[in-house]
Every structure is written in C-alpha cells, then in structure tokens.
Amino acid sequence: MTDPAHHVDRDVQIYMNAPMFYQGESFFQASVTSNPQTRKPVGTVLQVVKNPGWLMPYLSCLIVGIGLLMHFGLTLYKFLDRRIIR
C-alpha cells in the first residue's frame, strides 16, 4: 500500500477473513482469479467498503449492558429489601 499524501509505504497482505483497514475504509478480498487451464490463482479482486455506522454496535452493546446492570440492581434491591423486613 502506498499513500504519498500521508507518507505511508508498507506491504500489506489482504486475504480471506483478514481485511485491511485504512482511513475509515475496509479492503476485503472478494474473490480470486485463476488461470482456466492450470486452475492456479493468478490474482485477486478487492472490495472497498466504507462503513459510516461502525460505532452503532458498540453503542448498542453499551445500552444493553447498562440495561442489564439496572435490571440486576433493581432485582437485588427488591431481594435485599424483602429479606431485611422479614
């Protein structure tokens, strides 16, 4: 990968289930091209994806976690309140 604007020059291997992430874009291996006679791989096809909603799963997990903690806290409070009164 070469990006002269940011002075980046590095070798990166992109293969199945090992994408490259760079400046908000993801580079995935979409498929492999092969020689029809020898059936040996000769190239690869990359897919570039920009995901503006990458933060949503993290926010969702945070909201669910807070809800679970609140539910556990209320249940614990009710349990302890019943136990102390009797």
KOLMARDO-926619 format. One record per residue: residue number from 0; x, y, z of N, C-alpha, C, O in turn. Coordinates in nm, 4 decimals. Atoms other than C-alpha are relative to their C-alpha. Example, Ala and Ser with C-alpha at 12.3 -4.5 7.8 and 13.67 -1.06 7.14 Angstrom:
KOLMARDO-926619
{r 0 {0.0890 -0.1190 0.0000} {1.2300 -0.4500 0.7800} {0.0900 0.1200 0.0000} {0.1936 0.1181 0.0665}};
{r 1 {-0.0820 -0.1190 -0.0060} {1.3670 -0.1060 0.7140} {-0.0770 0.1090 0.0730} {-0.0261 0.2198 0.0899}};
This chain:
KOLMARDO-926619
{r 0 {0.0853 -0.1166 0.0000} {0.0000 0.0000 0.0000} {0.0900 0.1231 0.0000} {0.1853 0.1320 0.0775}};
{r 1 {-0.0766 -0.1241 0.0081} {0.1359 0.3390 -0.0935} {-0.0968 0.1175 0.0037} {-0.1919 0.1234 -0.0742}};
{r 2 {0.0782 -0.1223 -0.0112} {-0.0140 0.6721 0.0123} {0.0978 0.1158 0.0147} {0.1383 0.1479 0.1264}};
{r 3 {-0.0991 -0.1071 -0.0089} {0.2217 0.9585 -0.0751} {-0.0498 0.1227 0.0754} {0.0309 0.1984 0.1293}};
{r 4 {0.0528 -0.1174 -0.0700} {-0.0109 1.2194 0.0749} {0.0269 -0.0075 0.1502} {0.0455 0.0954 0.2152}};
{r 5 {-0.0224 0.0182 -0.1433} {0.0404 1.0723 0.4236} {0.1346 -0.0665 0.0289} {0.1602 -0.1082 0.1419}};
{r 6 {-0.1333 0.0592 -0.0137} {0.3935 0.9366 0.3657} {-0.0079 -0.1427 0.0542} {0.0642 -0.1792 0.1471}};
{r 7 {0.0166 0.1392 -0.0410} {0.2802 0.5747 0.4014} {0.0424 -0.0891 -0.1153} {-0.0053 -0.0741 -0.2277}};
{r 8 {-0.0438 0.0986 0.0985} {0.4557 0.2949 0.2162} {0.0295 -0.1292 0.0749} {0.1327 -0.1414 0.1410}};
{r 9 {-0.0168 0.1253 -0.0736} {0.4107 -0.0564 0.3541} {-0.0589 -0.1149 -0.0790} {-0.1472 -0.0962 -0.1627}};
{r 10 {0.0526 0.1217 0.0608} {0.3492 -0.4118 0.2421} {-0.1101 -0.0557 0.0892} {-0.0920 -0.0713 0.2100}};
{r 11 {0.1141 0.0528 -0.0745} {0.0116 -0.5499 0.3451} {-0.0533 -0.1206 -0.0744} {-0.0723 -0.1162 -0.1959}};
{r 12 {0.0627 0.1177 0.0593} {-0.1286 -0.8960 0.2846} {-0.1482 0.0019 0.0344} {-0.1864 0.0033 0.1514}};
{r 13 {0.1448 0.0052 -0.0180} {-0.5039 -0.8994 0.2334} {-0.0447 -0.1359 -0.0515} {-0.0242 -0.1686 -0.1684}};
{r 14 {0.0495 0.1309 0.0408} {-0.6589 -1.2447 0.2279} {-0.1318 -0.0256 0.0709} {-0.1775 0.0564 0.1505}};
{r 15 {0.1326 0.0304 -0.0519} {-0.9841 -1.4148 0.3213} {-0.0025 0.0100 0.1521} {0.0820 -0.0480 0.2202}};
{r 16 {0.0205 -0.0243 -0.1437} {-1.1035 -1.3075 0.6693} {0.1137 0.0778 0.0653} {0.1298 0.0725 0.1873}};
{r 17 {-0.1063 -0.0864 -0.0535} {-0.8056 -1.0724 0.7100} {0.0033 0.1289 -0.0820} {0.0934 0.1482 -0.1636}};
{r 18 {0.0056 -0.1231 0.0789} {-0.9064 -0.7317 0.5706} {0.1024 0.1032 0.0483} {0.1629 0.0887 0.1546}};
{r 19 {-0.0848 -0.1124 -0.0375} {-0.7023 -0.4130 0.5758} {-0.0908 0.1198 0.0256} {-0.1812 0.1470 -0.0534}};
{r 20 {0.0758 -0.1194 -0.0341} {-0.8460 -0.1036 0.7430} {0.0927 0.1194 -0.0129} {0.2016 0.1208 0.0445}};
{r 21 {-0.0831 -0.1184 0.0187} {-0.7137 0.2356 0.6353} {-0.0898 0.1206 -0.0226} {-0.1692 0.1219 -0.1166}};
{r 22 {0.0722 -0.1272 0.0083} {-0.8642 0.5824 0.6879} {-0.1501 -0.0181 -0.0191} {-0.2100 0.0426 -0.1079}};
{r 23 {0.1449 0.0177 0.0018} {-1.2190 0.4632 0.7505} {-0.0522 -0.0913 -0.1089} {-0.1736 -0.1077 -0.1216}};
{r 24 {0.0423 0.0922 0.1040} {-1.2267 0.2203 0.4594} {0.0566 -0.1381 0.0295} {0.1649 -0.1520 0.0862}};
{r 25 {-0.0430 0.1382 -0.0187} {-1.2034 -0.1582 0.4675} {0.0225 -0.0618 -0.1370} {-0.0600 -0.0464 -0.2271}};
{r 26 {-0.0354 0.0665 0.1246} {-1.0353 -0.3554 0.1904} {-0.0075 -0.1508 0.0243} {0.0731 -0.2069 0.0985}};
{r 27 {0.0227 0.1423 -0.0164} {-1.1643 -0.7137 0.1668} {0.0367 -0.0737 -0.1290} {0.0296 -0.0173 -0.2382}};
{r 28 {-0.0194 0.0834 0.1172} {-1.0692 -0.9967 -0.0652} {-0.1372 -0.0523 -0.0412} {-0.2007 -0.1266 0.0337}};
{r 29 {0.1321 0.0408 0.0470} {-1.3839 -1.0511 -0.2718} {0.0059 -0.1351 -0.0696} {-0.0817 -0.2193 -0.0493}};
{r 30 {-0.0148 0.1281 0.0682} {-1.2604 -1.3359 -0.4918} {0.1426 -0.0136 -0.0514} {0.2231 0.0792 -0.0432}};
{r 31 {-0.1318 0.0288 0.0555} {-0.9572 -1.4964 -0.6517} {-0.0180 -0.0351 -0.1462} {-0.1055 -0.1144 -0.1810}};
{r 32 {0.0025 0.0360 0.1423} {-0.8957 -1.5094 -1.0257} {0.1040 -0.1085 -0.0230} {0.2118 -0.1068 0.0364}};
{r 33 {-0.0917 0.1104 0.0260} {-0.7336 -1.8220 -1.1610} {0.0143 -0.0225 -0.1505} {-0.0705 0.0175 -0.2304}};
{r 34 {-0.0251 0.0362 0.1391} {-0.5867 -1.9447 -1.4849} {-0.0919 -0.1160 -0.0347} {-0.0889 -0.2184 0.0336}};
{r 35 {0.0965 0.1073 0.0295} {-0.8568 -2.1551 -1.6533} {0.0661 -0.1319 -0.0398} {0.0072 -0.2385 -0.0216}};
{r 36 {-0.0659 0.1247 0.0433} {-0.6039 -2.4053 -1.7901} {0.0672 -0.0714 0.1169} {0.0542 -0.1930 0.1314}};
{r 37 {-0.0731 0.0623 -0.1110} {-0.3924 -2.4645 -1.4795} {-0.0763 0.0064 0.1317} {-0.0433 -0.0650 0.2264}};
{r 38 {0.0815 -0.0221 -0.1199} {-0.6504 -2.3520 -1.2220} {0.0833 0.0477 0.1187} {0.0443 0.0284 0.2339}};
{r 39 {-0.0810 -0.0602 -0.1053} {-0.3733 -2.1827 -1.0254} {-0.0401 0.1452 0.0162} {-0.0704 0.2124 -0.0824}};
{r 40 {0.0372 -0.1405 -0.0202} {-0.4514 -1.8472 -0.8650} {0.1032 0.0937 -0.0626} {0.2239 0.0749 -0.0477}};
{r 41 {-0.0885 -0.0973 0.0642} {-0.3109 -1.5546 -1.0624} {-0.0261 0.1420 0.0487} {0.0553 0.2311 0.0246}};
{r 42 {0.0311 -0.1352 -0.0473} {-0.4791 -1.2551 -0.8989} {-0.1124 -0.0024 0.1006} {-0.1684 -0.1073 0.1326}};
{r 43 {0.1063 -0.0115 -0.0988} {-0.7293 -1.1284 -0.6507} {-0.0852 0.1220 -0.0314} {-0.0384 0.2180 -0.0927}};
{r 44 {0.0929 -0.1112 0.0172} {-1.0315 -0.9000 -0.6572} {-0.0290 0.0564 0.1381} {-0.0695 -0.0169 0.2283}};
{r 45 {0.0233 -0.0645 -0.1288} {-1.0629 -0.6486 -0.3736} {-0.1313 0.0762 -0.0014} {-0.1729 0.1288 -0.1046}};
{r 46 {0.1216 -0.0774 -0.0182} {-1.3797 -0.4895 -0.2426} {0.0291 0.1055 0.1051} {0.0790 0.0743 0.2132}};
{r 47 {-0.0236 -0.1114 -0.0920} {-1.3581 -0.1478 -0.0772} {-0.1333 0.0416 0.0595} {-0.2289 0.0689 -0.0130}};
{r 48 {0.1247 -0.0303 -0.0694} {-1.6219 -0.0713 0.1848} {0.0259 0.1119 0.0997} {0.1236 0.1085 0.1746}};
{r 49 {-0.0041 -0.1051 -0.1016} {-1.6799 0.2443 0.3862} {-0.1237 -0.0171 0.0866} {-0.2359 -0.0173 0.0358}};
{r 50 {0.1094 0.0284 -0.0918} {-1.8931 0.1844 0.6947} {-0.0177 0.1174 0.0957} {0.0519 0.1246 0.1970}};
{r 51 {0.0183 -0.1144 -0.0885} {-2.0205 0.5082 0.8491} {-0.0673 -0.0370 0.1325} {-0.0609 0.0407 0.2277}};
{r 52 {0.0690 0.0401 -0.1223} {-2.2204 0.3155 1.1120} {0.0802 -0.0962 0.0853} {0.0217 -0.1767 0.1577}};
{r 53 {-0.0840 0.0948 -0.0733} {-1.9249 0.1302 1.2644} {-0.0143 0.0148 0.1502} {0.0154 -0.0792 0.2238}};
{r 54 {0.0105 -0.0229 -0.1435} {-1.9940 0.2821 1.6053} {-0.1306 -0.0566 0.0590} {-0.1390 -0.0781 0.1799}};
{r 55 {0.1310 0.0445 -0.0490} {-2.3554 0.1572 1.6306} {0.0028 -0.1301 0.0807} {-0.0619 -0.1348 0.1853}};
{r 56 {-0.0013 0.1216 -0.0823} {-2.2811 -0.1996 1.7525} {0.0589 0.0243 0.1390} {0.0132 -0.0350 0.2367}};
{r 57 {-0.0600 -0.0296 -0.1298} {-2.0618 -0.0593 2.0308} {-0.0981 0.0765 0.0892} {-0.1095 0.0477 0.2083}};
{r 58 {0.1000 -0.0741 -0.0772} {-2.3299 0.1879 2.1396} {-0.1141 -0.0921 0.0431} {-0.1641 -0.0811 0.1550}};
{r 59 {0.1074 0.0944 -0.0335} {-2.5921 -0.0885 2.1284} {0.0408 -0.0898 0.1155} {-0.0377 -0.1127 0.2074}};
{r 60 {-0.0484 0.0849 -0.1101} {-2.3799 -0.3144 2.3496} {0.0064 0.0784 0.1302} {-0.0244 0.0245 0.2365}};
{r 61 {-0.0055 -0.0835 -0.1193} {-2.3285 -0.0265 2.5921} {-0.1395 0.0205 0.0588} {-0.1573 0.0111 0.1803}};
{r 62 {0.1377 -0.0198 -0.0464} {-2.7040 0.0414 2.6131} {-0.0541 -0.1283 0.0624} {-0.1174 -0.1239 0.1679}};
{r 63 {0.0473 0.1279 -0.0537} {-2.7810 -0.3293 2.6648} {0.0689 -0.0292 0.1330} {0.0043 -0.0751 0.2272}};
{r 64 {-0.0729 0.0226 -0.1246} {-2.5093 -0.3551 2.9310} {-0.0528 0.0848 0.1144} {-0.0682 0.0363 0.2264}};
{r 65 {0.0561 -0.0885 -0.1029} {-2.6460 -0.0551 3.1201} {-0.1378 -0.0503 0.0434} {-0.1698 -0.0498 0.1623}};
{r 66 {0.1322 0.0541 -0.0327} {-2.9973 -0.2028 3.0997} {0.0090 -0.1250 0.0860} {-0.0686 -0.1418 0.1800}};
{r 67 {-0.0165 0.1211 -0.0812} {-2.8766 -0.5372 3.2347} {0.0449 0.0336 0.1418} {-0.0037 -0.0257 0.2380}};
{r 68 {-0.0442 -0.0405 -0.1329} {-2.6949 -0.3681 3.5226} {-0.1139 0.0628 0.0807} {-0.1268 0.0379 0.2005}};
{r 69 {0.1143 -0.0599 -0.0696} {-3.0059 -0.1635 3.6062} {-0.0985 -0.1088 0.0455} {-0.1474 -0.1058 0.1585}};
{r 70 {0.0924 0.1082 -0.0339} {-3.2249 -0.4756 3.5971} {0.0549 -0.0826 0.1164} {-0.0182 -0.1147 0.2102}};
{r 71 {-0.0614 0.0763 -0.1094} {-2.9805 -0.6686 3.8167} {-0.0044 0.0795 0.1305} {-0.0339 0.0237 0.2363}};
{r 72 {0.0013 -0.0836 -0.1198} {-2.9571 -0.3757 4.0598} {-0.1373 0.0087 0.0619} {-0.1509 -0.0017 0.1839}};
{r 73 {0.1366 -0.0071 -0.0536} {-3.3342 -0.3410 4.0930} {-0.0429 -0.1332 0.0604} {-0.1060 -0.1360 0.1661}};
{r 74 {0.0351 0.1313 -0.0530} {-3.3785 -0.7155 4.1403} {0.0727 -0.0263 0.1308} {0.0135 -0.0794 0.2248}};
{r 75 {-0.0766 0.0169 -0.1234} {-3.1029 -0.7227 4.4018} {-0.0576 0.0864 0.1117} {-0.0666 0.0421 0.2262}};
{r 76 {0.0593 -0.0897 -0.0999} {-3.2585 -0.4242 4.5808} {-0.1299 -0.0588 0.0550} {-0.1516 -0.0585 0.1762}};
{r 77 {0.1262 0.0600 -0.0450} {-3.6013 -0.5937 4.5921} {0.0260 -0.1222 0.0863} {-0.0413 -0.1427 0.1874}};
{r 78 {-0.0331 0.1191 -0.0770} {-3.4449 -0.9164 4.7160} {0.0502 0.0369 0.1392} {0.0063 -0.0211 0.2385}};
{r 79 {-0.0545 -0.0409 -0.1286} {-3.2494 -0.7435 4.9913} {-0.1045 0.0698 0.0857} {-0.1047 0.0543 0.2078}};
{r 80 {0.1052 -0.0694 -0.0732} {-3.5486 -0.5272 5.0875} {-0.0959 -0.0999 0.0635} {-0.1358 -0.0820 0.1786}};
{r 81 {0.0887 0.1043 -0.0546} {-3.7703 -0.8348 5.1337} {0.0685 -0.0782 0.1101} {0.0047 -0.1184 0.2074}};
{r 82 {-0.0740 0.0807 -0.0971} {-3.5023 -1.0148 5.3267} {0.0193 0.0764 0.1317} {0.0164 0.0151 0.2384}};
{r 83 {-0.0235 -0.0803 -0.1193} {-3.4406 -0.7298 5.5727} {-0.1300 0.0187 0.0776} {-0.1274 0.0156 0.2006}};
{r 84 {0.1262 -0.0264 -0.0677} {-3.8101 -0.6655 5.6511} {-0.0488 -0.1255 0.0747} {-0.1053 -0.1121 0.1832}};
{r 85 {0.0525 0.1218 -0.0638} {-3.8924 -1.0293 5.7377} {0.0944 -0.0578 0.0953} {0.0649 -0.1602 0.1569}};
